[in-house]
Amino acid sequence: MGQRAGFLCGAGCGALLLAPLAALADGASSTEVITVTAQKRAEDVKEVPLNISVLSGTQLQEQHINDITDLSREVPGLSFSNEGGTGLSKIELRGISSDAGSPTVGIYLDEVPITMRNLLNTGATEPQFFDLDRIEVLRGPQGTLYGSSSMGGTIRFISKQPDLDDFGGSVYSELSSTKHGGLNYEESGVLNVPIVKGMAALRLGVDFLDNSGYIDQLSTTGQLLDHDINDEKTGVVRATLKARIGDDLTITPAVFFQRLRVDDTSVYDLSLPSLSTAKLVAERGRDTLFVPSITADYDLHWADLTSVSSYFWRQFNRVQDGTYYNSVLLANTLASDPATVAAFPNVNPASIGGLPSPAYIYPTTRQYSEELRLASKSSADTGRPYTWIGGLYFSDQHVHLSDQEYITGVGAALQQLYGTTPDNIPVISNPLTGDLVYSNTDRYDERQYAVFGEFTYIPWETVHLTAGLRYNFARESLGGTGGGYYNADAAPQFGFNERSYAATPKFAATWDVTEAQTLYANASKGFRLGAPNQPIPQFECSADFQNLGVKGAPEKYNADSLWSYELGDKARFWGNRVSVDAAVYYITWKNVQQHIYLPICGFDYTTNAGNAESYGTELSIRARVTPALTLTASADYTHSTLTQADPGLGAAVGDKLLGTPDWTAAFGADYTTEVANGVDGFVRADWEWTGPSHGAFQNTDPDYGRPVYNVLNASVGADFGSLVVSLFVKNLLDQNKTIQRPSLLSVNEGYTVRPLTVGLSVSKDF
């Protein structure tokens, strides 16, 4: 109990650290009041009864926060596990981590859900940080308003909206160089055009980003074959039309399109010289995201009616190097099969293990969704001691997953070695057609129906009491076909159906102790849907099942759920010049969905692998010390462990959940002052520290212990009003530790922070 008592004091006592700033604060201007829409209505972030981090679009650009990995080092409690590059990250909040089933963090682009299942190491959807008004990170389960998957929290990317009155725009250009790599550049432009002044406007933005690689390709004998193989290119087009029809109706159609092309993953071989690999197959990828939507807002005068109709399409076609699990496994099988050895005693099949094996992974997700909600006017507008919101939600998601794996030239190689066609080799039970060794095509369909609502009662002006509930019903089906040598005993066609139900309540209370301080408490439930498992070939995986003491993989896994309990304090000191947000929480998680990995055959399945708990504390401070100097500090402690473990998980009670650092901290300083008439000079530095974590449950796994690391970023520049010029450095100390060791098909590789990058950026508003 001592550890729990200690962490409870951590956030509550955090404000004491600010006492020395009191004397410095005289004369400083106040910090900005931040408005959010986390509860699906615009309100001061201080009045929302949960812990939220808000990063403005200006802050993202000034600090060169470009992706989820950058964001995780800035936001307390946010972490990631990466399988080797952009588009392959799993995101965690408050220690609620799982690499199976649906994600534990909901992702939204404006009002559109863009969350998708974890399929064959496909990561979370990551929209480019471009033309954003802000990013809202909502910690804790958001099941009532945001539904399934928002267990650890929700991340909302809020884009800038068209201005109905004024013509304007901006351009941005950035050029930088990365150590061990080459030149990087980004070009973007945004144009706002009123079509009918005060009634309709179009906002159009285009962004192109080219990041140089820094991993070198070596031959199997150690010779350099190619430099900087992990180049990435991203293109984005965003268009939003806003039309006001009469005084009460506003319609906003929007389109977001993004394409990422990756020449290879950003991982390196731990047995080779630093930042190099000798893989036999280039792991290219193309990640395409298309999100059209129509939002309609109608002011009924007594309430606001909102409809959000959207379509979400993501296709992440990529190639994986399957040499270890296809070529090497086949060579070992040929060498160890008694019948094959007896029939061909003089044949050594070791050369088969050196044949390249490309695995073509093509997942496509399509989702239609509709949300219709009605929200009361604020209590200040109506004079009534209550507010409410209610709505209906529907989504129809279809996932098509193709996995086609080959061993290049294996048929000819086997015939040359054995002097006969492959089907005459005893262990080759299924003919090799066109060098295809594994084939699987899955079709996953999911329909969700939900009704939700929240009611807030205000018995006194300073007290708000909230209760909410969401009821969710889902139908799911999985069907597909299988074939190939490694899928020889799989059913040619298979299909399963499942239904899920979930009720997620929420309770919250806020107390405005003073105009500058708000205390809050909440208790809320989060959930993820269950789903069927695809069949696992019994022939190839029998030894794995025997080791686990099971007959085979389960046909399905059930929904998991959690309860979260949170206390928080949001305070503003010294004329709003200093803000402090602190929270403590405790979470119980039941029927945790996790992958069970089968190391001999290379397959995996999802099951409910036990229970877990997570507790911790978070603290964020922002102080306008003088009109020129702003200091920021944040920290969090997370203790997330298993309280019950499935034997097949390879874990024990008390083991840490994966991917979540015990501690993180960040400190920033910004000094801006006038250096000439109409010109402000600025200097900024940000230091981010990430504590130890675990990437695997077994201490024999190379990713078991992830190290402590820190990143220092800095910039200096001048603001001429509409023109800003900045010289920046990312990873100033050139942090080069291997921070994660992702195991993809049992090949252990290394992943690190992008090396030292120095650049110049110029932005112009007009």
C-alpha positions in Angstrom: 0.0 0.0 0.0 3.0 2.3 0.5 3.6 2.7 -3.2 -0.1 3.5 -3.9 -0.2 6.1 -1.1 3.0 7.7 -2.5 1.6 8.1 -6.0 -1.6 9.7 -4.7 0.5 12.4 -3.1 2.5 13.0 -6.2 -0.1 14.9 -8.2 -1.8 16.5 -5.2 1.5 18.0 -4.0 2.6 19.1 -7.4 1.3 22.6 -7.0 3.8 23.2 -4.1 6.6 23.1 -6.7 5.2 26.4 -8.0 5.7 28.5 -4.9 9.1 29.8 -6.0 7.4 31.2 -9.2 5.1 33.4 -7.3 7.6 36.2 -6.9 8.5 36.0 -10.5 5.0 36.1 -11.9 4.3 39.8 -11.2 3.8 41.6 -14.4 3.6 38.5 -16.6 0.6 38.2 -18.9 -1.9 35.4 -18.5 -1.8 32.0 -20.3 -4.3 31.3 -23.0 -7.8 30.0 -22.1 -8.2 26.7 -24.1 -11.6 25.7 -25.6 -12.2 22.0 -26.4 -15.0 19.9 -27.7 -14.1 16.6 -25.9 -17.7 16.3 -24.5 -19.1 17.1 -28.0 -19.9 20.7 -27.0 -17.5 23.7 -26.8 -16.3 24.5 -23.3 -13.3 25.6 -21.3 -10.9 22.7 -20.8 -10.9 23.5 -17.1 -14.6 22.6 -16.8 -14.2 19.1 -18.3 -14.1 16.4 -15.6 -11.2 14.4 -17.1 -7.6 15.0 -17.7 -7.0 16.4 -21.2 -3.8 17.4 -23.0 -4.4 20.0 -25.8 -1.7 20.9 -28.3 -2.5 23.7 -30.6 -1.6 23.7 -34.3 0.9 26.6 -33.6 2.6 24.5 -30.8 2.9 21.5 -33.1 4.6 23.6 -35.8 6.8 25.6 -33.4 8.0 22.4 -31.6 8.2 20.4 -34.8 5.9 17.7 -33.4 5.4 15.7 -36.6 4.0 12.3 -35.6 2.8 9.9 -32.9 6.3 9.2 -31.6 6.9 13.0 -31.1 3.5 13.4 -29.5 4.1 10.5 -27.1 7.2 12.3 -25.6 5.1 15.5 -25.1 1.9 14.1 -23.6 2.0 12.4 -20.1 0.7 8.9 -20.1 0.9 8.4 -23.9 3.2 5.7 -25.2 3.8 3.6 -28.3 5.2 0.3 -29.5 6.5 0.4 -33.1 6.9 -2.6 -35.4 9.4 -0.8 -37.6 8.2 2.5 -39.0 5.4 4.9 -39.9 1.9 3.3 -39.9 3.1 0.4 -37.7 2.7 1.9 -34.2 0.4 0.6 -31.5 -0.7 3.5 -29.2 -1.3 3.2 -25.4 -2.7 5.5 -22.8 -2.4 5.0 -19.0 -0.8 1.6 -19.4 -3.8 0.0 -21.2 -1.8 -1.8 -23.9 -2.7 -4.7 -26.1 -1.5 -5.8 -29.5 -4.5 -7.9 -30.2 -8.1 -7.3 -31.2 -9.2 -3.7 -31.5 -7.0 -0.9 -30.4 -7.3 0.4 -26.8 -7.1 4.1 -27.9 -9.8 5.6 -30.2 -8.6 7.8 -33.1 -10.8 10.5 -34.5 -10.3 12.9 -37.4 -12.6 15.8 -36.4 -15.9 13.9 -35.8 -15.0 10.8 -37.8 -13.8 7.6 -36.2 -10.8 6.2 -38.0 -10.0 3.4 -35.5 -9.3 0.0 -37.0 -8.4 -3.5 -35.8 -4.8 -4.8 -35.2 -4.4 -6.9 -38.3 -1.0 -8.6 -39.1 1.0 -5.8 -37.3 -0.9 -3.0 -39.0 -0.6 0.0 -36.7 -3.0 2.7 -35.7 -4.2 5.2 -38.3 -1.9 8.3 -38.3 -3.1 11.3 -40.1 -0.4 13.8 -41.0 -0.1 16.7 -38.5 -1.1 19.2 -41.1 -3.5 22.3 -41.0 -4.6 21.3 -37.5 -6.3 23.6 -35.1 -5.4 21.3 -32.2 -4.9 17.8 -31.0 -7.0 16.7 -28.0 -5.7 13.7 -26.0 -8.5 12.5 -23.7 -7.2 10.2 -21.0 -9.2 7.4 -19.5 -12.1 5.4 -21.0 -14.5 7.4 -23.2 -16.9 4.6 -23.9 -20.1 6.7 -23.3 -19.5 9.3 -26.0 -16.9 7.6 -28.2 -17.8 3.9 -27.9 -15.7 0.8 -28.5 -11.9 0.9 -28.3 -11.7 4.2 -26.3 -10.5 2.2 -23.2 -7.2 4.0 -22.4 -8.5 7.2 -24.0 -9.1 8.9 -27.3 -7.0 11.1 -29.6 -8.8 13.7 -31.6 -7.2 15.5 -34.6 -9.2 18.7 -35.0 -8.6 20.5 -38.3 -8.9 24.2 -39.0 -12.2 25.3 -40.4 -13.1 27.6 -43.3 -13.4 31.4 -42.5 -16.7 32.6 -44.0 -15.6 36.2 -44.1 -11.9 36.7 -45.0 -9.7 35.5 -47.8 -6.3 34.2 -46.6 -3.9 31.4 -46.4 -0.4 30.2 -45.5 2.6 28.5 -47.0 5.3 26.5 -45.2 8.6 25.3 -46.3 11.2 23.2 -44.4 14.6 21.8 -45.3 16.7 19.7 -43.0 19.4 17.1 -42.9 19.6 13.9 -40.9 22.8 12.4 -39.6 23.6 9.0 -41.3 20.9 10.0 -43.9 20.3 12.8 -46.3 18.1 15.8 -47.0 14.5 16.0 -45.8 12.0 18.6 -47.0 8.4 19.6 -46.5 6.2 22.0 -48.6 2.7 22.9 -47.8 0.1 25.5 -48.6 -3.4 26.4 -47.4 -5.9 28.7 -49.1 -9.1 30.0 -47.6 -11.6 31.4 -50.1 -15.0 32.9 -49.2 -17.3 32.0 -52.0 -20.3 34.0 -50.7 -19.1 36.3 -48.0 -20.6 35.4 -44.6 -22.3 32.4 -46.1 -19.9 29.9 -47.8 -16.2 29.4 -47.9 -13.7 26.7 -49.1 -10.5 25.8 -47.3 -8.0 23.8 -49.4 -4.6 22.5 -48.2 -1.8 20.5 -49.7 1.2 19.1 -48.0 4.2 17.0 -49.2 6.8 15.6 -46.9 10.0 13.6 -47.9 12.0 12.1 -45.0 15.4 10.7 -45.9 16.3 7.2 -44.7 19.2 6.4 -42.4 19.4 2.6 -42.5 22.0 1.0 -44.8 21.5 -2.3 -46.7 24.3 -4.8 -46.5 24.8 -8.1 -48.2 24.9 -11.4 -46.2 28.7 -11.1 -46.4 28.7 -7.6 -45.0 29.3 -5.5 -48.2 27.4 -2.2 -48.5 24.7 -2.5 -51.2 22.6 0.7 -50.6 22.4 3.8 -48.4 19.4 5.2 -46.6 16.9 2.5 -47.6 14.1 3.6 -45.3 13.0 6.8 -47.2 9.4 7.9 -46.6 7.3 10.2 -48.7 3.9 11.5 -47.6 1.3 13.5 -49.6 -1.8 15.1 -48.2 -4.8 16.9 -49.7 -7.5 18.3 -47.4 -10.6 20.2 -48.6 -13.4 21.6 -46.5 -16.5 23.5 -47.6 -18.6 25.3 -45.1 -22.0 26.7 -46.0 -24.4 28.6 -43.8 -28.0 28.1 -45.0 -30.1 30.7 -43.3 -29.5 31.6 -39.7 -29.7 28.1 -38.2 -28.3 25.5 -40.5 -24.6 24.9 -41.3 -23.4 22.1 -43.6 -19.7 21.2 -43.8 -18.6 18.6 -46.4 -14.9 17.7 -46.0 -12.4 15.4 -47.8 -9.1 14.1 -46.4 -6.7 12.1 -48.6 -3.2 10.9 -47.5 -0.7 8.6 -49.1 2.5 7.4 -47.5 5.1 5.5 -49.4 7.8 3.7 -47.4 10.8 2.3 -49.3 11.7 0.1 -46.3 11.1 -0.2 -42.6 13.1 1.8 -40.0 14.6 -1.1 -38.2 18.1 -2.5 -38.2 19.8 -5.9 -37.5 21.1 -6.0 -33.9 23.9 -8.3 -35.0 25.3 -6.0 -37.6 27.1 -2.6 -37.4 24.8 0.2 -36.2 21.9 1.3 -38.4 22.3 -1.5 -41.0 20.4 -4.5 -42.1 21.1 -7.6 -44.4 17.5 -8.6 -45.0 16.8 -10.5 -48.2 13.5 -8.7 -49.0 12.9 -5.0 -49.1 9.9 -4.3 -46.8 8.2 -1.6 -48.8 4.8 -0.2 -48.0 2.1 2.1 -49.3 -0.5 3.4 -46.8 -3.5 5.2 -48.2 -6.1 7.0 -46.2 -9.3 8.5 -47.6 -11.9 10.1 -45.3 -14.9 12.1 -46.8 -17.6 13.3 -44.4 -20.5 15.6 -44.2 -21.4 17.4 -40.9 -24.7 19.2 -40.5 -25.4 21.5 -37.5 -28.9 22.8 -37.0 -29.7 25.3 -34.2 -33.2 24.5 -32.9 -32.9 27.4 -30.5 -33.7 25.2 -27.6 -31.1 22.6 -28.6 -28.4 21.8 -31.2 -28.9 19.0 -33.6 -25.8 17.5 -35.2 -25.4 14.8 -37.9 -22.0 13.4 -38.9 -22.0 11.1 -42.0 -18.6 9.7 -42.9 -16.7 7.1 -44.9 -13.3 5.8 -43.8 -11.0 3.9 -46.2 -7.5 2.7 -45.4 -5.3 0.4 -47.5 -1.9 -0.5 -46.2 -0.2 -2.7 -48.8 3.2 -3.8 -47.7 5.9 -6.5 -48.1 7.4 -8.4 -45.1 10.6 -10.4 -45.2 9.3 -13.9 -44.3 12.7 -15.6 -45.0 13.1 -16.8 -41.4 9.7 -18.3 -41.0 9.2 -19.6 -44.5 12.6 -20.4 -46.0 14.5 -21.3 -42.8 11.6 -23.2 -41.4 11.2 -25.3 -44.6 15.0 -26.1 -44.6 14.7 -27.2 -41.0 11.6 -29.3 -41.8 13.3 -31.0 -44.7 16.4 -31.8 -42.6 14.5 -33.1 -39.6 11.6 -35.1 -41.2 12.5 -38.8 -40.8 10.8 -40.0 -44.0 12.4 -37.3 -46.1 15.9 -38.0 -44.6 15.4 -41.7 -45.1 14.4 -41.3 -48.8 17.2 -38.7 -49.5 20.0 -39.4 -47.1 22.7 -37.5 -49.0 20.8 -34.3 -49.5 21.6 -31.2 -47.4 18.7 -28.7 -47.7 20.4 -25.9 -45.8 20.6 -23.7 -49.0 16.7 -23.5 -49.0 17.0 -21.4 -45.9 18.9 -18.7 -47.9 16.1 -18.2 -50.5 14.3 -14.9 -50.1 10.7 -15.1 -49.0 8.5 -12.1 -49.7 5.1 -11.9 -47.8 2.6 -9.6 -49.5 0.2 -8.2 -46.8 -2.7 -6.3 -48.2 -5.3 -5.2 -45.6 -8.1 -2.9 -46.7 -10.6 -1.4 -44.3 -13.9 0.3 -45.3 -16.2 1.9 -42.8 -19.5 3.8 -43.2 -20.6 5.6 -40.0 -23.4 7.9 -39.0 -23.9 9.8 -35.7 -27.0 11.8 -34.9 -27.0 13.7 -31.6 -29.1 16.3 -29.9 -27.4 18.6 -27.2 -29.1 21.1 -25.0 -28.0 24.6 -24.8 -25.7 25.5 -21.9 -27.1 26.2 -18.5 -26.0 29.8 -18.8 -28.1 30.2 -22.0 -31.2 28.5 -20.7 -31.1 29.4 -17.0 -31.9 25.8 -16.1 -29.9 23.8 -13.6 -29.1 21.0 -16.1 -27.7 20.1 -19.5 -28.0 17.0 -21.5 -26.8 15.3 -24.7 -28.2 12.2 -26.4 -27.6 10.4 -29.7 -27.6 7.4 -32.0 -24.6 5.8 -33.7 -24.2 3.3 -36.5 -21.2 1.9 -38.3 -20.6 -0.7 -40.9 -17.0 -1.9 -41.2 -15.6 -4.3 -43.8 -12.0 -5.6 -43.7 -10.4 -7.6 -46.5 -7.1 -9.1 -45.7 -4.9 -10.9 -48.2 -1.7 -12.6 -47.1 0.2 -14.3 -49.9 3.7 -15.6 -49.1 6.3 -17.0 -51.5 9.8 -18.6 -51.4 11.4 -17.3 -54.5 12.7 -20.1 -56.7 11.9 -22.8 -54.1 10.4 -25.2 -56.7 13.4 -25.2 -58.9 15.8 -25.4 -56.0 14.1 -28.4 -54.5 14.1 -30.2 -57.9 17.8 -29.5 -58.3 18.6 -30.7 -54.8 16.4 -33.8 -54.7 16.4 -34.7 -58.4 12.6 -34.9 -58.5 9.5 -32.7 -58.3 8.6 -31.3 -54.9 5.5 -33.4 -54.6 7.6 -36.6 -54.5 9.4 -35.3 -51.3 7.6 -37.0 -48.4 7.4 -33.9 -46.1 6.0 -31.7 -49.0 2.4 -32.8 -48.4 1.0 -30.0 -50.6 2.4 -29.2 -54.0 4.2 -25.9 -54.3 2.4 -23.9 -57.0 4.3 -20.9 -58.3 6.5 -20.9 -55.2 3.5 -20.1 -53.1 4.0 -21.5 -49.6 1.1 -19.8 -47.7 -2.1 -18.2 -48.8 -4.9 -16.7 -46.7 -7.7 -14.3 -47.5 -10.0 -13.1 -44.7 -13.2 -11.1 -44.8 -14.2 -9.5 -41.5 -17.5 -7.6 -41.2 -18.7 -5.6 -38.2 -21.9 -3.7 -37.7 -22.4 -1.6 -34.6 -25.5 0.1 -33.3 -25.5 2.3 -30.2 -27.6 4.7 -28.3 -25.9 7.1 -25.8 -26.7 10.0 -23.5 -25.4 12.1 -20.7 -27.2 14.3 -18.2 -25.6 16.9 -16.0 -27.4 18.3 -13.0 -26.2 21.6 -11.4 -27.5 21.8 -7.9 -25.3 24.8 -7.1 -23.5 27.1 -9.5 -20.2 25.6 -8.5 -21.2 21.9 -8.6 -21.9 19.7 -11.6 -23.1 16.1 -11.3 -23.0 14.0 -14.5 -24.4 10.5 -15.3 -24.2 8.9 -18.7 -24.7 5.6 -20.5 -24.0 4.0 -23.8 -25.6 0.7 -25.0 -23.8 -1.0 -27.9 -24.9 -3.9 -30.0 -22.6 -5.4 -32.7 -22.8 -8.2 -35.2 -19.5 -9.6 -36.5 -18.6 -12.2 -39.0 -15.3 -13.7 -40.2 -14.9 -15.7 -43.4 -12.1 -16.6 -45.7 -10.1 -19.1 -47.7 -6.7 -20.7 -47.1 -4.1 -22.7 -48.9 -0.5 -23.2 -49.7 2.1 -25.6 -48.1 2.0 -24.0 -44.7 -1.8 -23.8 -44.7 -2.3 -27.3 -46.1 -4.7 -28.5 -43.5 -6.7 -25.3 -43.2 -10.3 -25.4 -44.4 -10.5 -24.2 -48.0 -13.3 -21.9 -46.8 -14.3 -21.0 -43.3 -16.8 -18.7 -41.6 -17.9 -17.7 -38.1 -20.5 -15.3 -36.7 -20.7 -13.5 -33.4 -22.8 -11.0 -31.5 -21.7 -8.7 -28.8 -23.5 -6.4 -26.3 -22.0 -3.8 -24.0 -23.3 -1.1 -21.6 -20.8 1.6 -20.6 -21.9 3.9 -17.8 -20.1 7.1 -16.7 -20.4 9.2 -13.5 -18.6 12.5 -12.9 -18.6 15.4 -10.5 -16.9 18.8 -10.6 -16.6 21.4 -7.9 -15.4 24.9 -8.7 -13.6 25.6 -5.4 -12.8 29.1 -6.7 -13.0 30.7 -10.1 -9.4 29.6 -10.6 -9.6 26.0 -9.3 -11.8 23.0 -10.1 -11.7 19.6 -8.5 -13.3 16.7 -10.3 -13.9 12.9 -9.9 -15.1 10.4 -12.4 -15.9 6.7 -12.8 -16.3 5.3 -16.2 -16.3 2.0 -18.1 -14.6 1.2 -21.4 -14.8 -1.8 -23.7 -13.6 -3.6 -26.8 -15.6 -5.9 -28.9 -14.7 -9.6 -29.2 -14.4 -11.4 -32.6 -13.7 -14.7 -34.2 -10.2 -16.0 -34.8 -9.0 -17.2 -38.1 -8.2 -21.0 -38.2 -4.7 -22.0 -37.3 -3.2 -25.0 -39.2 -3.1 -27.9 -36.9 -0.4 -29.7 -38.9 2.2 -27.0 -38.6 1.4 -25.8 -35.1 0.8 -29.1 -33.3 4.1 -28.8 -31.3 3.2 -25.3 -30.2 -0.3 -26.4 -29.0 1.2 -29.4 -27.2 3.7 -27.0 -25.4 0.8 -24.8 -24.3 -1.3 -27.8 -23.2 -4.2 -27.0 -25.5 -5.8 -28.8 -28.4 -5.9 -25.8 -30.6 -6.8 -22.1 -31.0 -10.2 -21.0 -29.8 -12.7 -20.1 -32.5 -13.3 -16.7 -30.9 -12.3 -14.3 -28.1 -14.8 -12.4 -26.0 -15.1 -8.6 -25.3 -12.9 -7.1 -22.6 -13.8 -4.2 -20.4 -12.4 -2.0 -17.7 -13.5 0.4 -15.0 -11.5 3.6 -14.3 -11.7 5.8 -11.2 -10.1 9.2 -11.4 -9.5 12.3 -9.2 -8.2 15.5 -10.6 -7.4 19.1 -9.9 -7.3 21.9 -12.4 -5.9 25.2 -11.1 -5.0 28.6 -12.4 -2.7 30.8 -10.3 -1.6 34.4 -10.2 -4.0 35.9 -12.6 -4.1 32.9 -14.9 -0.4 33.1 -15.5 0.2 29.6 -14.1 -1.9 26.6 -14.9 -1.6 23.2 -13.1 -3.5 20.0 -14.1 -3.0 17.0 -11.9 -4.8 13.6 -11.8 -4.6 10.2 -10.1 -6.4 7.1 -11.4 -7.0 3.5 -10.7 -8.2 1.0 -13.4 -9.3 -2.6 -13.3 -9.3 -4.5 -16.6 -11.1 -7.8 -17.1 -10.7 -10.5 -19.9 -7.7 -8.7 -21.5 -7.4 -9.5 -25.2 -3.9 -10.6 -26.1 -2.0 -12.4 -28.8 -0.8 -15.9 -28.0 2.3 -16.3 -30.1 3.3 -19.8 -31.5 7.1 -19.6 -31.9 7.6 -22.9 -33.7 5.1 -22.5 -36.5 5.0 -18.7 -36.5 1.3 -18.2 -36.2 -0.7 -16.5 -33.5 -4.2 -16.2 -32.2 -6.1 -13.9 -29.9 -7.6 -15.0 -26.6 -8.8 -13.5 -23.3 -5.6 -13.9 -21.4 -6.4 -12.8 -17.8 -7.0 -9.6 -15.9 -4.9 -6.5 -15.2 -4.8 -3.3 -13.2 -3.2 0.1 -13.8 -2.8 3.0 -11.5 -0.8 6.2 -11.7 -0.6 10.0 -11.5 -0.2 12.8 -14.1 1.0 16.4 -13.7 1.2 19.2 -16.2 2.4 22.8 -15.4 2.5 25.8 -17.6 3.9 29.1 -16.2 4.1 32.5 -17.9 7.0 33.6 -15.6 7.5 37.0 -17.4 5.9 38.5 -20.5 8.9 36.9 -22.4 9.5 33.6 -20.7 7.2 30.6 -20.5 8.1 27.4 -18.8 6.4 24.1 -19.0 6.8 20.8 -17.2 4.9 17.5 -17.2 5.4 14.1 -15.6 3.5 10.9 -15.1 3.9 7.6 -13.2 2.1 4.4 -14.5 2.0 1.1 -12.8 0.2 -1.4 -15.0 0.4 -5.2 -14.2 -1.3 -8.5 -14.7 -3.5 -9.7 -11.8 -4.4 -12.9 -13.5 -2.5 -14.5 -16.5 -3.3 -17.2 -19.0 -0.6 -19.8 -19.1 -0.3 -19.5 -22.9 0.7 -15.8 -22.5 4.1 -16.7 -21.1 3.5 -14.3 -18.2 2.8 -14.4 -14.5 0.8 -12.4 -12.1 2.6 -9.1 -11.3 4.3 -8.8 -14.8 4.2 -5.4 -16.3 1.9 -4.7 -19.3 3.8 -4.1 -22.4 5.0 -0.8 -23.9 4.2 1.5 -21.1 7.1 3.4 -19.3 7.0 3.5 -15.5 7.9 7.2 -15.6 8.0 10.0 -18.2 8.9 13.7 -17.9 9.2 16.7 -20.1 10.4 20.2 -19.6 10.2 23.2 -22.0 11.3 26.8 -22.0 10.3 29.5 -24.5 11.8 33.0 -24.5 10.3 35.5 -26.9 11.1 39.2 -27.0 11.1 42.1 -29.4 14.5 42.5 -31.1 13.6 45.2 -33.6 10.6 47.2 -34.4 7.8 44.7 -35.3 10.2 41.7 -35.0 10.2 39.2 -32.2 13.1 36.9 -31.6 12.6 33.5 -29.9 14.5 30.7 -28.4 12.9 27.4 -27.4 14.2 24.2 -25.9 12.3 21.0 -25.0 13.8 18.0 -23.1 11.8 14.8 -22.9 12.7 11.8 -20.7 11.2 8.3 -21.1 11.6 5.8 -18.4 12.1 2.0 -18.6 9.4 -0.3 -20.0 8.9 -3.9 -21.2 8.3 -5.0 -24.8 7.8 -8.7 -23.9 6.7 -10.8 -21.0 9.5 -13.4 -21.2 12.9 -12.2 -19.9 14.6 -14.2 -22.6 13.1 -12.0 -25.3 15.5 -9.3 -26.6 12.6 -6.7 -26.2 11.9 -7.6 -22.6 13.7 -4.6 -21.1 13.4 -1.3 -22.9 15.9 1.3 -21.7 15.7 4.8 -20.3 16.3 7.5 -23.0 15.9 11.2 -23.5 15.5 13.6 -26.4 16.5 17.3 -26.5 15.0 19.6 -29.2 15.7 23.3 -29.7 14.9 26.1 -32.1 15.8 29.8 -32.6 14.3 32.3 -34.9 12.4 35.5 -35.7 8.8 36.3 -36.0 8.1 39.2 -38.4 4.4 39.2 -37.9 3.2 37.3 -41.0 6.6 35.7 -41.6 8.4 33.3 -39.2 11.9 31.9 -39.8 13.2 29.2 -37.5 16.4 27.2 -37.3 15.8 24.0 -35.4 17.5 20.9 -34.2 15.7 17.6 -33.3 17.5 15.0 -31.2 20.3 17.5 -30.4 22.2 15.0 -28.2 22.0 12.4 -31.0 20.3 9.8 -28.8 21.1 6.5 -30.5 20.0 3.9 -28.0 18.0 1.0 -29.3 14.8 1.9 -27.6 12.7 -1.0 -28.8 13.4 -4.4 -30.3 10.4 -5.3 -32.3 10.1 -9.1 -33.1 8.5 -9.6 -36.4 8.2 -13.2 -37.4 10.8 -14.0 -34.7 13.5 -11.8 -36.3 14.7 -9.5 -33.6 15.5 -6.0 -34.9 16.3 -2.6 -33.4 14.4 0.7 -33.5 15.7 4.0 -32.3 14.9 7.7 -32.3 15.5 9.4 -35.7 19.1 10.6 -35.6 20.2 14.2 -35.1 18.4 16.4 -37.6 19.2 20.1 -38.3 16.9 22.2 -40.4 15.4 25.6 -41.4 11.7 26.3 -41.7 9.9 29.3 -43.1 6.2 30.0 -42.8 4.2 32.9 -44.3 0.6 33.9 -43.6 -1.4 36.1 -45.9 
